[in-house]
Amino acid sequence: MTFDVERQIIESYVQSNLTGTPVKYDNVPFDQETADSFVSLSILSGTGSNISIGQLPRQRYAGIIQFDIYVPENTGTANARSIATSIRELFNNQTLPESDGIVIRTRPPTLNRVAKGPTGKYRINVNVPYSLDIQQTS
């Protein structure tokens, strides 16, 4: 498995579908001071297992796509929950576009309240569990 293909599939899906809210990607410059509200994306790759054996085995990995949602502090939770709902609608039980024999299937997301964000920001997160299947081709 290439972790970069996993990242590309997920980030491409986010870029194409999560509109209206700026997204901060791992290790990419982002000025959060100028963004009123924004989402930070983290891909937490997980443990793998063999789900078939033989000459061309199939492997499955479990992981979590984590979205940290930041909105202005002391403005209530409606905006943060609206963004969370958009993420839920995009990722609830979806099969993301396949690439290089890798298929990512998401499960129902969960919403969590998190400790205070950076100065002036309120933070919640949405965790999207997923499975990643790889069919060996050679």
ROVEXVO-325420 format. One record per residue: residue in three letters; x, y, z of N, C-alpha, C in turn. Coordinates in steps of 0.02 Angstrom, whole numbers, plus 50000, padded with zeros to 5 digits. Each point is the difference from the previous one (the first is absolute). Layout:
N
ALAXYZXYZXYZ;...
***
This chain:
138
MET500424994150000499585005950000500445006250000;THR499795004949964500365006350004499575004950040;PHE500285002750052499645004750041499845006449961;ASP500425001549950499885006049961499374999449957;VAL499864994149972499394999049961499395000750046;GLU500044997350060499475000850050499875007450012;ARG500535003850011499935007350012499695003449939;GLN500244998349941499755003249939499254998849990;ILE499784993850012499284998549992499595004250048;ILE500195000150063499625003650051500025007549988;GLU500595002849989500065007249990499645002249936;SER500034996149948499655001749938499255000250011;TYR499754995150038499284999850014499795006150041;VAL500415001950049499865005950041500015006349956;GLN500525000849960500075005949957499415000849952;SER499764994449974499455000249951499325001050032;ASN499924998250063499334999750029499875004650059;LEU500525001750039499895004250058500145007249980;THR499485003549981500075006949975499735004850052;GLY500235006149997499745005250044500385000850065;THR500424995350018500405000450061500734998549982;PRO500475004550017500704998549985500244993850037;VAL500444996249968500264993850029500755000650008;LYS500234998450060500724999850016500234992749993;TYR500474998949955500274993349989500664999250037;ASP500174993850018500624998750036500605002749963;ASN500415003750037500655002449976499965004249936;VAL499445003649993499915004749945499885006950031;PRO500345005249975499905006750029499265002050002;PHE499805002850056499315002250009499995005550053;ASP499705005649984499985005650047499344999950037;GLN499994996650058499394999350038499795006550034;GLU500445004850004499845006450030499505003949957;THR500034999049935499555003849955499354996249985;ALA499964993750020499404996049987499525000650059;ASP499395002249986499495000650052499834993150027;SER499834995549955499874993050016500414995749951;PHE500234994250023500364995649956499994992950027;VAL500204995349958500034993050017500724997649991;SER500254996250048500664997049995499914992549988;LEU500304997549947499934992949981500614996050021;SER499884994450033500544995350018499784993049980;ILE500464996349971499874993149980500384995450047;LEU499644996050038500294995650050499974992949974;SER500524997949964500034993349972500034994950057;GLY499684994349990499974995150054500294993349983;THR499824995250041500254993249996499734996349939;GLY500424995949970499794996149942499954992650016;SER499634996549958499944992850006499894996949932;ASN500164993749994499884996449938499284997550001;ILE499605001749949499314997649997499924994449950;SER500514998749961500034994149957500734998249991;ILE500134993749984500684997849990500054996849931;GLY500594998549980500114996949935500515003949961;GLN499994998849935500495003249957499915007649997;LEU499375002350001499865007249999499585001750062;PRO500335000650058499625001250062499675006950001;ARG499495000450041499645006350010500115002250072;GLN500155006450010500135002650066499495005450017;ARG499855000750064499545005250023500325003750059;TYR499965006649996500255004450053499425003950029;ALA500025001350065499505004250033500335006750015;GLY499635005349995500275006650015499465004950019;ILE500205006150013499545005450017500205006349962;ILE499505003049969500105006749970499745004850053;GLN500445004250025499815004650054499955007249974;PHE499445003150014499895007049983499945003950065;ASP500475004550013499945004650055499695006449973;ILE499445001950028499625005849975500115005850049;TYR500215005649973500145006050041499545005649978;VAL499675003050049499565005849988500165005250053;PRO499795006349989500155005250050499714998250069;GLU500405001250051499814998750069499425004650019;ASN499584997650046499445003850028499475001949948;THR499914995749949499495001349949499494994349997;GLY500014995650049499554994350000500284994349958;THR499614994749994500244994049965499664998849933;ALA499525004349982499614998749938500444999649938;ASN500475004649993500445000049940500444993749999;ALA500294998350056500424994050004499604993749984;ARG499394999650027499584994249988499744999749928;SER499915005849970499805000249929500564997249956;ILE500635001950015500574997349963500054992550012;ALA499914997950063500024992950017499474996149962;THR499415002849994499474996849962500184999249927;SER500325005149971500224999649930500514994349992;ILE500464999450047500504994749997499664993250007;ARG499524999550045499644993750009499654998149935;GLU499665004749968499654998649938500474997749944;LEU500605002849999500494998249948500314993150011;PHE500084998150063500394994050016499604994250029;ASN499375000850014499604994650031499914994249952;ASN500314994350016499934993849960500135001149926;GLN500575002849984500195001449930500574995449977;THR500024998949935500574996849969500355005449960;LEU500615001850019500365005349965500264997449933;PRO500135004549953500254997849935500644995850006;GLU500004994349966500564995350003500615002749963;SER500594998350025500625001949967500534994750014;ASP500354997849949500544995150006499804993850038;GLY499394997649989499774994050034499815000950073;ILE499975006250023499845001450069499285002650003;VAL499604996950043499305002150010499915002050073;ILE499735006050011499875002450068499255000550010;ARG499764996750054499305000250017499935003150070;THR499585005050005499915003450064499414997150039;ARG500005001350064499464997950046499675006350029;PRO499484999250040499675005950029500485004150044;PRO500045006549987500435004450040499735001250070;THR500455002150045499815002050067500225007250012;LEU499625003550041500165006950019500235000150072;ASN500555003450013500285000450068500165007150018;ARG499865001750063500225006550025500714999250023;VAL500415004949984500714999650015500185006050044;ALA500574999350033500255005650041500075006249957;LYS500075005550032500055006549967500524999949944;GLY499835003349945500465000649944500505005650011;PRO500335002249946500475005550007499645006350025;THR500365004950022499715006150027499475002749954;GLY499415001150028499455003049963499594995049959;LYS500144993650007499644994949960499664994850045;TYR499414997949980499654994350030500114994149953;ARG500084994050028500194994249959499564994050017;ILE499764996749948499704993450006500324995749945;ASN499924993450005500264996049945499514994749978;VAL500074998149938499624994649970500504994649981;ASN499884994050023500424994349983499624995449953;VAL500304998549943499704995749950500404993549997;PRO499744994550028500354993749993499984997649928;TYR500534996649978499994997449932500394993549996;SER499854996249948500414994249984500305001249931;LEU500604997649991500365000749937500184993049977;ASP499774998249941500144993449972500495000549943;ILE500474995549999500494999649946499984993049971;GLN499904999749935500054993649964500684999849968;GLN500424995350021500664999349969499924998149927;THR500385003049957499934998749928500594996049971;SER500544999650036500564996149974500454997750057;
***
